[in-house]
Amino acid sequence: MLYGRSLTTLGASTSTSCCTTRNPRKVAMTSNRNEDAENQALLAFLAAQRDAVLSIVAGLDEDSWHRSVVPSGWTPAGLVEHLGGAEWHWFQGVVAGKHPEPAPGDEDLTPYDPTAAFVCDQTSAEIINFYRDQCASSDAVLAVTPLSARLRGRHGVPGQDEPPDARWVVLHMIEETARHAGHLDIARELLDGETGLGRR
């Protein structure tokens, strides 16, 4: 289921009555600090949404992992697996430019269908490990990739524009992870009555 920004620096200005010279280096350093703070905030929001996903499904019994409570048919197992696949696609595939290598025997699998319900037969432990591993791999990509960097791979969906940079991908994954965390939140309440899970 595998699915820049330029900084403007003000020039120096002088006056005969007093010195109002602005240090371009100081302005640039301040702008860089602001950009670094923004980048760290984005990554922190992404990490928080991932944590929310894991907190919402923690303690869910195995049968409930594979039970759908919505007409469209997706299950918690399928949705968390989908999020793991999204992590791979966007960060390893689109940002880093890697190509998936199918496991032996998977070469003839049908292509990914975005309209199909997200379901998965693997155990909850296997799915959680998969999701954690993909998030760790995404973080490894982000550790060596500036958010202003151009992308090495392609999203590759006909009719959709290609993302401009890694920052767009991070913002998209915050959006997607938060959206599906909300789906899992209501599914958990319908499955066993648990509410208020994860950081608020």
N, CA, C and O of each residue as an XYZ file, in Angstrom:
800
protein
N       0.838     -1.178      0.000
C       0.000      0.000      0.000
C       0.884      1.243      0.000
O       0.531      2.309      0.505
N       2.076      1.033     -0.610
C       2.995      2.156     -0.625
C       2.514      3.207     -1.625
O       2.989      3.527     -2.715
N       2.114      3.376     -1.377
C       1.486      4.526     -1.994
C       2.511      5.640     -2.451
O       2.105      6.669     -2.990
N      11.864     27.444     -2.036
C      12.500     27.954     -1.186
C      12.066     29.316     -0.924
O      11.458     30.133     -1.616
N      12.383     29.335     -0.129
C      12.041     30.688      0.259
C      13.281     31.556      0.307
O      14.294     31.156      0.881
N      13.217     32.793     -0.316
C      14.378     33.689     -0.300
C      14.210     34.691      0.831
O      13.091     35.061      1.183
N      15.339     35.131      1.402
C      15.318     36.094      2.486
C      15.718     37.450      1.950
O      16.689     37.583      1.206
N      14.959     38.446      2.337
C      15.267     39.808      1.911
C      16.066     40.501      3.003
O      15.609     40.611      4.141
N      17.247     40.963      2.659
C      18.107     41.657      3.616
C      18.111     43.142      3.304
O      18.416     43.546      2.182
N      17.773     43.954      4.297
C      17.769     45.397      4.096
C      19.195     45.914      4.048
O      20.054     45.519      4.836
N      19.415     46.792      3.118
C      20.742     47.376      3.008
C      20.980     48.406      4.110
O      20.060     48.787      4.833
N      22.217     48.843      4.221
C      22.576     49.831      5.242
C      22.130     51.209      4.807
O      22.168     51.546      3.623
N      21.709     51.998      5.769
C      21.409     53.400      5.493
C      22.173     54.259      6.480
O      22.372     53.857      7.626
N      22.600     55.426      6.056
C      23.399     56.296      6.923
C      22.788     57.679      6.983
O      22.025     58.063      6.097
N      23.114     58.421      8.009
C      22.645     59.795      8.180
C      23.787     60.628      8.726
O      24.645     60.117      9.445
N      23.802     61.939      8.379
C      24.859     62.804      8.891
C      24.671     63.101     10.364
O      25.638     63.442     11.044
N      23.436     62.981     10.887
C      23.212     63.348     12.274
C      23.453     62.194     13.221
O      23.845     62.429     14.364
N      23.238     60.959     12.803
C      23.479     59.813     13.661
C      23.667     58.579     12.793
O      23.333     58.573     11.608
N      24.195     57.566     13.392
C      24.440     56.340     12.642
C      23.236     55.422     12.756
O      22.895     54.984     13.855
N      22.579     55.121     11.622
C      21.449     54.198     11.604
C      21.762     52.983     10.741
O      20.857     52.332     10.220
N      23.055     52.681     10.593
C      23.461     51.555      9.750
C      22.914     50.254     10.307
O      23.094     49.963     11.490
N      22.243     49.463      9.467
C      21.742     48.162      9.858
C      22.703     47.096      9.365
O      23.089     47.098      8.196
N      23.081     46.208     10.226
C      24.052     45.177      9.895
C      23.354     44.085      9.091
O      22.525     43.370      9.654
N      23.655     43.921      7.779
C      22.981     42.897      6.973
C      23.178     41.502      7.545
O      22.264     40.680      7.495
N      24.365     41.222      8.089
C      24.618     39.889      8.629
C      23.699     39.602      9.807
O      23.192     38.490      9.950
N      23.482     40.631     10.668
C      22.615     40.432     11.825
C      21.185     40.152     11.393
O      20.521     39.291     11.970
N      20.701     40.871     10.380
C      19.355     40.641      9.872
C      19.234     39.235      9.310
O      18.252     38.538      9.567
N      20.242     38.818      8.535
C      20.204     37.489      7.931
C      20.218     36.408      9.010
O      19.499     35.415      8.907
N      21.045     36.603     10.054
C      21.115     35.610     11.122
C      19.792     35.519     11.862
O      19.350     34.428     12.220
N      19.145     36.683     12.096
C      17.849     36.679     12.762
C      16.810     35.959     11.910
O      16.006     35.185     12.428
N      16.826     36.215     10.594
C      15.889     35.555      9.695
C      16.108     34.051      9.684
O      15.145     33.284      9.667
N      17.376     33.619      9.693
C      17.676     32.199      9.727
C      17.171     31.559     11.009
O      16.647     30.445     10.987
N      17.328     32.263     12.128
C      16.833     31.727     13.400
C      15.324     31.568     13.361
O      14.779     30.576     13.845
N      14.647     32.566     12.775
C      13.191     32.474     12.668
C      12.776     31.290     11.812
O      11.825     30.577     12.133
N      13.514     31.087     10.702
C      13.195     29.965      9.825
C      13.466     28.643     10.531
O      12.681     27.703     10.406
N      14.569     28.559     11.271
C      14.863     27.342     12.025
C      13.770     27.058     13.046
O      13.367     25.908     13.224
N      13.291     28.100     13.718
C      12.234     27.917     14.714
C      10.949     27.424     14.057
O      10.247     26.579     14.614
N      10.641     27.951     12.873
C       9.452     27.498     12.151
C       9.593     26.038     11.753
O       8.653     25.256     11.896
N      10.770     25.670     11.254
C      10.990     24.280     10.848
C      10.848     23.333     12.035
O      10.220     22.281     11.917
N      11.424     23.698     13.174
C      11.320     22.856     14.357
C       9.875     22.734     14.819
O       9.456     21.676     15.289
N       9.113     23.815     14.686
C       7.699     23.766     15.066
C       6.932     22.803     14.164
O       6.104     22.028     14.642
N       7.204     22.849     12.867
C       6.529     21.940     11.940
C       6.843     20.485     12.276
O       5.945     19.644     12.302
N       8.110     20.189     12.533
C       8.492     18.815     12.853
C       7.891     18.369     14.179
O       7.536     17.202     14.341
N       7.776     19.294     15.128
C       7.158     18.953     16.414
C       5.675     18.647     16.243
O       5.156     17.733     16.884
N       4.988     19.398     15.386
C       3.576     19.126     15.131
C       3.403     17.770     14.453
O       2.468     17.034     14.771
N       4.290     17.435     13.527
C       4.213     16.131     12.875
C       4.408     15.010     13.893
O       3.662     14.031     13.896
N       5.407     15.157     14.752
C       5.661     14.144     15.779
C       4.465     14.001     16.716
O       4.123     12.888     17.117
N       3.832     15.107     17.066
C       2.678     15.057     17.967
C       1.502     14.311     17.331
O       0.801     13.565     18.014
N       1.288     14.507     16.043
C       0.181     13.803     15.381
C       0.472     12.302     15.270
O      -0.431     11.478     15.414
N       1.723     11.956     15.017
C       2.084     10.531     14.992
C       1.850      9.907     16.370
O       1.305      8.809     16.474
N       2.265     10.617     17.428
C       2.054     10.114     18.778
C       0.563      9.941     19.070
O       0.159      8.987     19.735
N      -0.248     10.870     18.567
C      -1.694     10.774     18.777
C      -2.254      9.499     18.149
O      -3.086      8.821     18.751
N      -1.802      9.179     16.953
C      -2.254      7.950     16.283
C      -1.970      6.738     17.159
O      -2.851      5.907     17.378
N      -0.743      6.636     17.660
C      -0.361      5.474     18.462
C      -1.086      5.452     19.802
O      -1.425      4.381     20.305
N      -1.327      6.619     20.382
C      -2.042      6.671     21.659
C      -3.498      6.252     21.499
O      -4.058      5.598     22.378
N      -4.103      6.620     20.396
C      -5.515      6.306     20.180
C      -5.740      4.805     20.025
O      -6.758      4.287     20.483
N      -4.812      4.101     19.390
C      -4.998      2.653     19.178
C      -4.376      1.814     20.288
O      -4.576      0.600     20.319
N      -3.627      2.430     21.201
C      -2.997      1.662     22.276
C      -4.058      0.982     23.138
O      -5.009      1.624     23.584
N      -3.892     -0.311     23.367
C      -4.817     -1.048     24.209
C      -6.054     -1.567     23.503
O      -6.886     -2.228     24.126
N      -6.194     -1.286     22.228
C      -7.337     -1.796     21.463
C      -7.166     -3.294     21.257
O      -6.092     -3.749     20.864
N      -8.215     -4.059     21.520
C      -8.069     -5.510     21.394
C      -7.952     -5.920     19.935
O      -8.336     -5.180     19.029
N      -7.412     -7.119     19.727
C      -7.056     -7.560     18.373
C      -8.264     -7.627     17.446
O      -8.168     -7.241     16.281
N      -9.386     -8.107     17.941
C     -10.575     -8.178     17.094
C     -11.011     -6.793     16.631
O     -11.414     -6.615     15.482
N     -10.931     -5.815     17.526
C     -11.360     -4.458     17.175
C     -10.438     -3.816     16.150
O     -10.876     -2.993     15.346
N      -9.169     -4.189     16.177
C      -8.237     -3.684     15.166
C      -8.724     -3.989     13.757
O      -8.479     -3.225     12.823
N      -9.409     -5.104     13.617
C      -9.811     -5.578     12.284
C     -11.314     -5.467     12.055
O     -11.852     -6.100     11.147
N     -11.991     -4.669     12.871
C     -13.439     -4.488     12.735
C     -13.735     -3.090     12.223
O     -13.187     -2.109     12.726
N     -14.594     -2.998     11.232
C     -14.990     -1.691     10.707
C     -16.281     -1.233     11.375
O     -17.190     -2.028     11.613
N     -16.345      0.067     11.672
C     -17.559      0.629     12.268
C     -18.144      1.715     11.373
O     -18.998      2.487     11.807
N     -17.685      1.775     10.125
C     -18.166      2.788      9.180
C     -18.590      2.106      7.881
O     -18.046      1.062      7.521
N     -19.568      2.697      7.171
C     -20.038      2.080      5.924
C     -18.961      1.890      4.869
O     -19.051      0.966      4.062
N     -17.925      2.759      4.857
C     -16.886      2.631      3.830
C     -15.987      1.426      4.044
O     -15.289      1.014      3.117
N     -15.983      0.850      5.241
C     -15.322     -0.429      5.457
C     -13.900     -0.415      5.964
O     -13.328     -1.487      6.164
N     -13.293      0.744      6.185
C     -11.905      0.739      6.664
C     -11.851      0.283      8.120
O     -12.819      0.419      8.868
N     -10.695     -0.261      8.502
C     -10.476     -0.741      9.855
C      -9.301      0.026     10.479
O      -8.490      0.598      9.751
N      -9.200      0.046     11.811
C      -8.026      0.673     12.426
C      -6.721      0.078     11.907
O      -5.754      0.803     11.674
N      -6.693     -1.234     11.729
C      -5.489     -1.881     11.208
C      -5.137     -1.334      9.829
O      -3.981     -1.001      9.567
N      -6.114     -1.244      8.966
C      -5.875     -0.755      7.621
C      -5.460      0.698      7.584
O      -4.626      1.088      6.767
N      -6.041      1.515      8.474
C      -5.728      2.942      8.450
C      -4.315      3.220      8.968
O      -3.613      4.072      8.422
N      -3.895      2.507     10.016
C      -2.537      2.713     10.520
C      -1.517      2.195      9.505
O      -0.464      2.805      9.316
N      -1.824      1.078      8.856
C      -0.924      0.592      7.807
C      -0.837      1.611      6.671
O       0.243      1.859      6.134
N      -1.977      2.199      6.307
C      -1.992      3.232      5.266
C      -1.103      4.412      5.642
O      -0.372      4.935      4.801
N      -1.167      4.830      6.908
C      -0.315      5.933      7.353
C       1.162      5.576      7.253
O       1.986      6.423      6.909
N       1.499      4.321      7.553
C       2.881      3.883      7.371
C       3.293      3.944      5.918
O       4.404      4.368      5.598
N       2.395      3.520      5.029
C       2.679      3.610      3.600
C       2.816      5.040      3.126
O       3.644      5.336      2.264
N       1.997      5.943      3.691
C       2.094      7.360      3.335
C       3.438      7.938      3.776
O       4.046      8.731      3.057
N       3.901      7.533      4.973
C       5.222      7.976      5.420
C       6.284      7.540      4.414
O       7.146      8.339      4.048
N       6.239      6.304      3.969
C       7.233      5.818      3.009
C       7.140      6.606      1.700
O       8.144      7.089      1.176
N       5.924      6.721      1.189
C       5.744      7.365     -0.114
C       6.268      8.798     -0.112
O       7.042      9.184     -0.988
N       5.842      9.586      0.880
C       6.151     11.004      0.839
C       7.594     11.317      1.210
O       8.217     12.176      0.585
N       8.137     10.637      2.217
C       9.474     11.007      2.670
C      10.576     10.217      1.969
O      11.552     10.809      1.509
N      10.443      8.907      1.879
C      11.478      8.145      1.202
C      11.318      8.226     -0.321
O      12.302      8.378     -1.046
N      10.073      8.123     -0.800
C       9.848      8.142     -2.240
C       9.944      9.522     -2.855
O      10.737      9.744     -3.770
N       9.131     10.465     -2.351
C       9.054     11.786     -2.977
C      10.221     12.681     -2.553
O      10.858     13.301     -3.404
N      10.510     12.758     -1.246
C      11.587     13.642     -0.793
C      12.959     13.076     -1.168
O      13.784     13.784     -1.746
N      13.207     11.798     -0.840
C      14.543     11.221     -1.041
C      14.725     10.576     -2.412
O      15.857     10.305     -2.813
N      13.640     10.326     -3.136
C      13.758      9.768     -4.480
C      13.993      8.275     -4.548
O      14.481      7.777     -5.562
N      13.656      7.545     -3.490
C      13.823      6.093     -3.511
C      12.679      5.429     -4.257
O      11.586      5.983     -4.374
N      12.951      4.232     -4.759
C      11.927      3.446     -5.431
C      11.662      2.185     -4.615
O      12.603      1.528     -4.170
N      10.386      1.840     -4.413
C      10.086      0.655     -3.590
C      10.561     -0.621     -4.250
O      10.483     -0.771     -5.469
N      11.052     -1.533     -3.440
C      11.460     -2.843     -3.920
C      10.491     -3.879     -3.352
O      10.512     -4.143     -2.150
N       9.636     -4.474     -4.200
C       8.645     -5.415     -3.676
C       9.294     -6.635     -3.043
O      10.321     -7.125     -3.513
N       8.681     -7.114     -1.971
C       9.170     -8.325     -1.322
C       8.969     -9.517     -2.248
O       8.094     -9.481     -3.114
N       9.762    -10.572     -2.083
C       9.594    -11.754     -2.930
C       8.153    -12.257     -2.899
O       7.570    -12.458     -1.834
N       7.598    -12.453     -4.083
C       6.222    -12.915     -4.180
C       5.214    -11.803     -4.336
O       4.047    -12.060     -4.632
N       5.655    -10.542     -4.137
C       4.741     -9.403     -4.229
C       4.808     -8.694     -5.573
O       4.144     -7.675     -5.766
N       5.591     -9.210     -6.496
C       5.801     -8.507     -7.762
C       4.519     -8.358     -8.567
O       4.389     -7.411     -9.342
N       3.568     -9.277     -8.400
C       2.353     -9.266     -9.201
C       1.156     -8.714     -8.443
O       0.016     -8.925     -8.858
N       1.395     -8.006     -7.332
C       0.285     -7.425     -6.581
C      -0.426     -6.371     -7.428
O       0.197     -5.698     -8.249
N      -1.742     -6.234     -7.219
C      -2.495     -5.226     -7.948
C      -2.053     -3.838     -7.508
O      -1.665     -3.651     -6.355
N      -2.106     -2.857     -8.416
C      -1.667     -1.500     -8.066
C      -2.518     -0.912     -6.938
O      -3.654     -1.328     -6.709
N      -1.942      0.057     -6.250
C      -2.636      0.745     -5.168
C      -3.907      1.405     -5.686
O      -3.880      2.107     -6.697
N      -5.014      1.178     -4.996
C      -6.308      1.746     -5.365
C      -6.732      2.732     -4.279
O      -7.103      2.305     -3.186
N      -6.686      4.047     -4.548
C      -7.028      5.029     -3.511
C      -8.499      5.018     -3.122
O      -8.871      5.613     -2.111
N      -9.343      4.353     -3.906
C     -10.777      4.310     -3.582
C     -11.146      3.096     -2.743
O     -12.268      3.014     -2.243
N     -10.233      2.159     -2.581
C     -10.525      0.945     -1.811
C     -10.452      1.232     -0.313
O      -9.703      2.105      0.126
N     -11.237      0.490      0.463
C     -11.212      0.639      1.916
C      -9.865      0.172      2.464
O      -9.291     -0.799      1.973
N      -9.373      0.861      3.472
C      -8.100      0.490      4.093
C      -8.338     -0.651      5.082
O      -8.934     -0.456      6.141
N      -7.869     -1.829      4.724
C      -7.947     -3.003      5.590
C      -6.598     -3.699      5.560
O      -5.825     -3.533      4.616
N      -6.317     -4.484      6.602
C      -5.035     -5.172      6.694
C      -5.202     -6.403      7.572
O      -5.835     -6.330      8.625
N      -4.637     -7.539      7.149
C      -4.754     -8.790      7.893
C      -3.641     -9.002      8.914
O      -3.701     -9.955      9.691
N      -2.633     -8.143      8.931
C      -1.519     -8.328      9.850
C      -1.951     -8.049     11.293
O      -2.959     -7.384     11.533
N      -1.184     -8.561     12.236
C      -1.500     -8.343     13.639
C      -1.238     -6.896     14.029
O      -0.508     -6.185     13.338
N      -1.828     -6.464     15.126
C      -1.634     -5.096     15.592
C      -0.161     -4.814     15.874
O       0.330     -3.725     15.576
N       0.549     -5.791     16.449
C       1.973     -5.595     16.755
C       2.771     -5.373     15.476
O       3.646     -4.507     15.431
N       2.477     -6.143     14.447
C       3.193     -5.989     13.176
C       2.909     -4.623     12.554
O       3.812     -3.981     12.017
N       1.671     -4.187     12.627
C       1.299     -2.906     12.029
C       1.937     -1.745     12.775
O       2.444     -0.808     12.158
N       1.912     -1.805     14.105
C       2.527     -0.744     14.896
C       4.028     -0.677     14.644
O       4.586      0.412     14.510
N       4.686     -1.833     14.579
C       6.121     -1.854     14.278
C       6.402     -1.267     12.905
O       7.358     -0.512     12.727
N       5.561     -1.618     11.932
C       5.710     -1.075     10.580
C       5.583      0.444     10.600
O       6.397      1.148     10.003
N       4.564      0.943     11.286
C       4.346      2.395     11.342
C       5.513      3.096     12.030
O       6.006      4.113     11.542
N       5.951      2.557     13.157
C       7.079      3.156     13.862
C       8.339      3.166     12.990
O       9.070      4.156     12.958
N       8.584      2.065     12.290
C       9.766      1.975     11.434
C       9.716      3.011     10.318
O      10.729      3.640     10.009
N       8.541      3.193      9.710
C       8.424      4.158      8.623
C       8.596      5.582      9.128
O       9.207      6.409      8.452
N       8.060      5.878     10.315
C       8.244      7.214     10.900
C       9.719      7.473     11.197
O      10.218      8.574     10.966
N      10.414      6.459     11.709
C      11.846      6.607     11.983
C      12.622      6.837     10.691
O      13.541      7.654     10.655
N      12.257      6.121      9.633
C      12.922      6.321      8.343
C      12.636      7.718      7.797
O      13.517      8.350      7.215
N      11.414      8.198      7.982
C      11.077      9.559      7.555
C      11.927     10.568      8.295
O      12.445     11.506      7.690
N      12.078     10.386      9.614
C      12.891     11.306     10.409
C      14.349     11.289      9.957
O      15.023     12.319      9.983
N      14.832     10.116      9.542
C      16.208     10.024      9.053
C      16.380     10.838      7.767
O      17.411     11.479      7.564
N      15.373     10.807      6.910
C      15.408     11.614      5.688
C      15.405     13.099      6.044
O      16.187     13.878      5.499
N      14.520     13.482      6.963
C      14.396     14.894      7.330
C      15.641     15.408      8.041
O      15.938     16.601      7.977
N      16.367     14.533      8.713
C      17.577     14.947      9.435
C      18.666     15.433      8.497
O      19.533     16.204      8.908
N      18.637     14.998      7.244
C      19.675     15.389      6.289
C      19.104     16.196      5.121
O      19.792     16.430      4.128
N      17.840     16.621      5.247
C      17.184     17.339      4.157
C      16.606     18.651      4.651
O      15.675     18.635      5.456
N      17.123     19.790      4.201
C      16.499     21.068      4.564
C      15.053     21.112      4.057
O      14.749     20.559      3.000
N      14.181     21.756      4.796
C      12.780     21.803      4.355
C      12.599     22.631      3.090
O      11.576     22.528      2.413
N      13.595     23.451      2.775
C      13.536     24.223      1.533
C      14.074     23.442      0.333
O      14.080     23.953     -0.787
N      14.522     22.216      0.562
C      15.153     21.439     -0.510
C      14.144     21.018     -1.572
O      12.996     20.691     -1.274
N      14.606     21.036     -2.811
C      13.803     20.487     -3.904
C      13.716     18.975     -3.749
O      14.591     18.348     -3.152
N      12.665     18.408     -4.286
C      12.401     16.986     -4.101
C      13.126     16.149     -5.147
O      13.246     16.552     -6.304
N      13.606     14.984     -4.731
C      14.348     14.099     -5.632
C      13.433     13.113     -6.342
O      13.808     12.542     -7.366
N      12.243     12.911     -5.808
C      11.292     11.983     -6.419
C      10.029     12.703     -6.868
O       9.961     13.932     -6.854
N       9.041     11.930     -7.263
C       7.781     12.476     -7.750
C       6.613     11.815     -7.033
O       6.660     10.639     -6.672
N       5.562     12.611     -6.838
C       4.303     12.069     -6.307
C       3.651     11.187     -7.367
O       3.170     10.093     -7.073
N       3.644     11.677     -8.590
C       3.268     10.847     -9.720
C       1.791     10.542     -9.887
O       1.439      9.520    -10.477
N       0.915     11.411     -9.379
C      -0.526     11.189     -9.556
C      -1.011     12.057    -10.715
O      -0.878     13.279    -10.650
N      -1.570     11.464    -11.774
C      -2.031     12.248    -12.921
C      -3.055     13.304    -12.497
O      -3.961     13.036    -11.708
N      -2.885     14.505    -13.039
C      -3.816     15.578    -12.745
C      -3.480     16.371    -11.499
O      -4.131     17.379    -11.225
N      -2.474     15.946    -10.729
C      -2.062     16.674     -9.530
C      -0.681     17.284     -9.742
O       0.207     16.657    -10.320
N      -0.514     18.516     -9.266
C       0.788     19.177     -9.358
C       1.788     18.489     -8.444
O       1.411     17.931     -7.414
N       3.057     18.527     -8.817
C       4.104     17.995     -7.965
C       4.424     18.991     -6.847
O       4.442     20.196     -7.097
N       4.672     18.527     -5.639
C       5.010     19.428     -4.538
C       6.295     20.198     -4.836
O       7.161     19.695     -5.551
N       6.430     21.415     -4.295
C       7.613     22.228     -4.595
C       8.843     21.893     -3.760
O       9.968     22.010     -4.246
N       8.644     21.474     -2.497
C       9.799     21.267     -1.623
C       9.413     20.381     -0.447
O       8.259     19.977     -0.305
N      10.412     20.084      0.400
C      10.178     19.184      1.534
C       9.241     19.798      2.572
O       8.519     19.075      3.257
N       9.248     21.125      2.692
C       8.330     21.772      3.638
C       6.876     21.449      3.294
O       6.074     21.172      4.186
N       6.539     21.484      2.012
C       5.176     21.143      1.585
C       4.832     19.730      2.014
O       3.717     19.470      2.467
N       5.778     18.818      1.875
C       5.527     17.420      2.243
C       5.262     17.299      3.737
O       4.353     16.580      4.151
N       6.055     18.000      4.551
C       5.839     17.957      5.996
C       4.446     18.495      6.345
O       3.727     17.897      7.145
N       4.077     19.620      5.743
C       2.755     20.184      6.003
C       1.658     19.211      5.583
O       0.665     19.044      6.291
N       1.839     18.575      4.437
C       0.845     17.607      3.976
C       0.719     16.440      4.954
O      -0.391     15.995      5.247
N       1.848     15.942      5.461
C       1.788     14.797      6.370
C       1.233     15.177      7.742
O       0.633     14.334      8.409
N       1.417     16.414      8.174
C       0.725     16.874      9.377
C      -0.780     16.809      9.145
O      -1.534     16.305      9.977
N      -1.201     17.334      7.983
C      -2.621     17.333      7.637
C      -3.173     15.907      7.550
O      -4.205     15.599      8.146
N      -2.485     15.048      6.809
C      -2.998     13.695      6.610
C      -3.024     12.894      7.911
O      -3.993     12.188      8.191
N      -1.961     13.003      8.700
C      -1.899     12.253      9.948
C      -2.959     12.739     10.927
O      -3.598     11.928     11.598
N      -3.156     14.056     11.018
C      -4.177     14.602     11.914
C      -5.578     14.168     11.465
O      -6.427     13.829     12.289
N      -5.802     14.185     10.174
C      -7.111     13.766      9.654
C      -7.414     12.326     10.035
O      -8.505     12.020     10.516
N      -6.446     11.443      9.819
C      -6.689     10.031     10.122
C      -6.682      9.755     11.626
O      -7.325      8.810     12.083
N      -5.959     10.574     12.399
C      -6.048     10.439     13.854
C      -7.475     10.724     14.312
O      -7.986     10.065     15.218
N      -8.114     11.703     13.687
C      -9.512     11.985     14.001
C     -10.427     10.830     13.638
O     -11.362     10.510     14.372
N     -10.152     10.206     12.497
C     -10.927      9.012     12.114
C     -10.765      7.912     13.159
O     -11.742      7.296     13.586
N      -9.522      7.675     13.562
C      -9.263      6.628     14.550
C      -9.896      6.969     15.901
O     -10.347      6.079     16.622
N      -9.927      8.245     16.235
C     -10.506      8.692     17.496
C     -11.980      8.293     17.592
O     -12.410      7.731     18.599
N     -12.743      8.581     16.554
C     -14.172      8.249     16.592
C     -14.377      6.751     16.476
O     -15.308      6.213     17.077
N     -13.521      6.053     15.709
C     -13.630      4.598     15.607
C     -13.402      3.961     16.970
O     -14.113      3.030     17.350
N     -12.414      4.457     17.707
C     -12.130      3.899     19.034
C     -13.334      4.073     19.967
O     -13.683      3.157     20.712
N     -13.956      5.231     19.923
C     -15.130      5.455     20.772
C     -16.266      4.507     20.401
O     -16.949      3.981     21.280
N     -16.469      4.290     19.116
C     -17.525      3.391     18.668
C     -17.205      1.928     18.972
O     -18.114      1.127     19.191
N     -15.937      1.581     18.985
C     -15.535      0.194     19.214
C     -15.613     -0.207     20.683
O     -16.158     -1.260     21.012
N     -15.072      0.629     21.567
C     -15.058      0.209     22.978
C     -15.361      1.331     23.967
O     -15.226      1.148     25.177
N     -15.772      2.500     23.451
C     -16.183      3.578     24.337
C     -15.072      4.452     24.860
O     -15.351      5.413     25.577
N     -13.802      4.163     24.533
C     -12.675      4.961     25.023
C     -12.638      6.320     24.309
O     -12.783      6.395     23.088
N     -12.447      7.372     25.077
C     -12.369      8.730     24.520
C     -11.215      9.488     25.170
O     -10.659      9.058     26.180
N     -10.869     10.617     24.572
C      -9.856     11.488     25.155
C      -8.456     10.935     25.136
O      -7.642     11.297     25.986
N      -8.148     10.064     24.188
C      -6.831      9.450     24.125
C      -5.860     10.328     23.359
O      -6.260     11.037     22.435
N      -4.600     10.288     23.728
C      -3.591     11.090     23.048
C      -3.506     12.492     23.633
O      -4.377     12.923     24.389
N      -2.428     13.201     23.264
C      -2.222     14.558     23.754
C      -3.271     15.494     23.194
O      -3.679     15.355     22.041
N      -3.710     16.441     23.995
C      -4.694     17.423     23.567
C      -4.073     18.808     23.574
O      -4.742     19.787     23.242
